[in-house]
Structure formats: C-alpha cells, structure tokens
Amino acid sequence: MSALRQYLPNLITFTTLILGMSSIALSIEGHLNLASVLILAGHILDSIDGGVARRLGVSSEFGTQLDSLVDVIIFGGAGSVLVWQHLSPTPLNRWSYWVSGVIFVLACSYRLARFNLHTDETKPNESLGLTTSTSGAFIALAVLADHAFEQHLFPDWFFPLFLVLVSTLMVSRIRFPELYVILRHRRMSLAILSTSLVAAYWLTPQLVWFGLTTGYISFGVLRAGFRQLL
C-alpha cells in the first residue's frame, strides 16, 4: 500500500501521457472529436496529480519534471496535431497552421521551463501566464465547438490566429487565478453551474465549456489590465 501511495501521482501522469499519444494517433486517423476528448481528459488528470502528490506527502522533483514533459506532449503536441488535422481539408495555406502550431508547442515548452525554474515568482493561488493544460483544453474545446455545427462555428483563418493568441497568453506575465479561487463562493458557483446547464441544453455542452473557459481567461486578462491602471 505504501508503494502505491508513492507511485500513484506518477501513474496518473503516465496515464495522461498515454492519453496524449492516443490523441495524436486519433487525430492522424481523422477521429478529431475523440482526440479532443482525450486532451480534455488529460486536462482533468493534470489538475489532480499534483494535489494527490501533496495530499499523500510524496511530492518529488522527479514528479515535477515528468509532469512538465508529459504536458508538452499532450497539450502542446497533441493540441497542435489536432488543429493541423482539423484544417488539413480546408483551402487554408498549410504554412499558416504549421507555423502557428510550432509556435504553440514552443510556447508550451517555454512556459513549463519558466515554471520549473522560477516557481518562487508564482504567488499562491495564481499562475504566471496561462497554464499549458488550460491552453490545450481551450484548443480542444475550440475544435469540438467547431465540429458541433454543420456549417462550422469559426472561419478557417480563426485557428492559426487562435493558436498564436493562446501562445502569447502562455508566455505572458499575466497572473491568472486558480479556478477554485473564483468558484469557492458557493452562490457564484451555483449560478454559473445552473446557467451553464440551461445553456448546454439549448446550445451544446462543448460550446458552453468553451465559453466558460473564454470567460475565465478574459477575467484574468481584464484583472491584469485593471491592476496596471492602479
């Protein structure tokens, strides 16, 4: 049992790696919806492995480095391949989404390296720059939302620009609050949940999740801008 406690966080991280590799393979085969879902599943697992390690008292430098390497694959690599395959049937110039995908992977790598080297710059309950897991999930949700509509939700040129925008947010010095900080107020959480369920009924769950993520990111950007004005 003690051995399981010690290795459980790393097992979660390796499971995330398997999801990332599976997502890349599914994207190549054209199963983009399932590939997106696996990235979202990795996002959920990535949000709990660190907490599990701290709760069990088995946090380690190995686990931190392993988590970063896996994040580059599932959120950077799988996210870029997902967009590449999503845009490959379109008449859009391939160089545009290839370059933006490479920028996205580079931004993920830079963001994670900075996090590992400068953890002292990160305030409690905040992240310096948009996290790679949120960025990868945001990309996956955009593809899912686009697929949910027969005529597509976004124009083709949206995705290369979207990748560059998210990349900029990752390498920025904007401090984004942890999600639970926003949702720790019960009334606010209940209102958001109720509104989301109603909206998901009339629209689609993936579009609502994409909208919620957009709202969270916009809140962080607007808060940073407001602080600059003070």
C-alpha positions, 0 to 999 in steps of 0.5 A, spaced: 500 500 500 505 504 501 508 503 494 502 505 491 501 511 495 508 513 492 507 511 485 500 513 484 501 521 482 506 518 477 501 513 474 496 518 473 501 522 469 503 516 465 496 515 464 495 522 461 501 521 457 498 515 454 492 519 453 496 524 449 499 519 444 492 516 443 490 523 441 495 524 436 494 517 433 486 519 433 487 525 430 492 522 424 486 517 423 481 523 422 477 521 429 478 529 431 472 529 436 475 523 440 482 526 440 479 532 443 476 528 448 482 525 450 486 532 451 480 534 455 481 528 459 488 529 460 486 536 462 482 533 468 488 528 470 493 534 470 489 538 475 489 532 480 496 529 480 499 534 483 494 535 489 494 527 490 502 528 490 501 533 496 495 530 499 499 523 500 506 527 502 510 524 496 511 530 492 518 529 488 522 533 483 522 527 479 514 528 479 515 535 477 519 534 471 515 528 468 509 532 469 512 538 465 514 533 459 508 529 459 504 536 458 508 538 452 506 532 449 499 532 450 497 539 450 502 542 446 503 536 441 497 533 441 493 540 441 497 542 435 496 535 431 489 536 432 488 543 429 493 541 423 488 535 422 482 539 423 484 544 417 488 539 413 481 539 408 480 546 408 483 551 402 487 554 408 495 555 406 498 549 410 504 554 412 499 558 416 497 552 421 504 549 421 507 555 423 502 557 428 502 550 431 510 550 432 509 556 435 504 553 440 508 547 442 514 552 443 510 556 447 508 550 451 515 548 452 517 555 454 512 556 459 513 549 463 521 551 463 519 558 466 515 554 471 520 549 473 525 554 474 522 560 477 516 557 481 518 562 487 515 568 482 508 564 482 504 567 488 499 562 491 493 561 488 495 564 481 499 562 475 504 566 471 501 566 464 496 561 462 497 554 464 499 549 458 493 544 460 488 550 460 491 552 453 490 545 450 483 544 453 481 551 450 484 548 443 480 542 444 474 545 446 475 550 440 475 544 435 469 540 438 465 547 438 467 547 431 465 540 429 458 541 433 455 545 427 454 543 420 456 549 417 462 550 422 462 555 428 469 559 426 472 561 419 478 557 417 483 563 418 480 563 426 485 557 428 492 559 426 490 566 429 487 562 435 493 558 436 498 564 436 493 568 441 493 562 446 501 562 445 502 569 447 497 568 453 502 562 455 508 566 455 505 572 458 506 575 465 499 575 466 497 572 473 491 568 472 487 565 478 486 558 480 479 556 478 477 554 485 479 561 487 473 564 483 468 558 484 469 557 492 463 562 493 458 557 493 452 562 490 457 564 484 458 557 483 451 555 483 449 560 478 454 559 473 453 551 474 445 552 473 446 557 467 451 553 464 446 547 464 440 551 461 445 553 456 448 546 454 441 544 453 439 549 448 446 550 445 451 544 446 455 542 452 462 543 448 460 550 446 458 552 453 465 549 456 468 553 451 465 559 453 466 558 460 473 557 459 473 564 454 470 567 460 475 565 465 481 567 461 478 574 459 477 575 467 484 574 468 486 578 462 481 584 464 484 583 472 491 584 469 489 590 465 485 593 471 491 592 476 496 596 471 491 602 471 492 602 479 
